[in-house]
Amino acid sequence: MDFEDPVTALEPPPNRVGKSDGPHEHHLYEGAVMVAYAMHLLRTQGARDVRVHPDGEHGKQFDFAGWLGRRGFAKVSNLGTTAYGGVYRNPEGQTITVNPKSGLGDVVADVGDQVISAECKGGIINTRHPGQVSRLYRSLCETVGMLMATPSQGRQVAVVPLTDGTLRLAERLAARCALAGIEIALVGSRGEVLDVNANNAAEQAAGRTGA
């Protein structure tokens, strides 16, 4: 799966000039991570309806209605008081419900007899700024911690942006997260999703060391 527009390129603030790969910072906002993972569930996991629960700040940062419209999802009903809240349906009958309500899980879908519930975080994916790199690391740890504190209804997934650093951390966490019933997924700059589990983490680590 490959999308052209999940990233927002912005001029860096003065304290971060020269700390990114290229002249602009590439922000993969939390809203973009949510809809990219929602599309992943529709296209690869057999989901027919995915519920996305952004808050007001997500709606200011990311154009949910415009992005979904460019993916062929037309808004068929309204939900809540925001302009973007509602049910969006594509020609295949798949739906993404954008419900601006907290406490329900960032992305939720029924797949077979299981519920998949994902907690998502965003971040700057081309940064070398120590504070922003640390923020990406903390985001993964925070999503895992939030899922551990939430009663499980089925599969739980921590979803954050894909960078070299988050991939290394995800590989280190994968086995321990698996013991707690938590999966890790990383979203790339074009909306692609990499599922990191204990098995492929071990294979990738072995490949890097030549084992």
Beta strands, then each sheet from edge to edge (+ up, - down):
strand 1: 8-10
strand 2: 25-28
strand 3: 49-52
strand 4: 74-78
strand 5: 86-89
strand 6: 95-98
strand 7: 107-111
strand 8: 114-120
strand 9: 123-124
strand 10: 155-161
strand 11: 182-187
strand 12: 193-196
sheet 1: 1+ 2- 9+
sheet 2: 4+ 5- 6+ 3+ 7- 8+ 10+ 11+ 12-
end
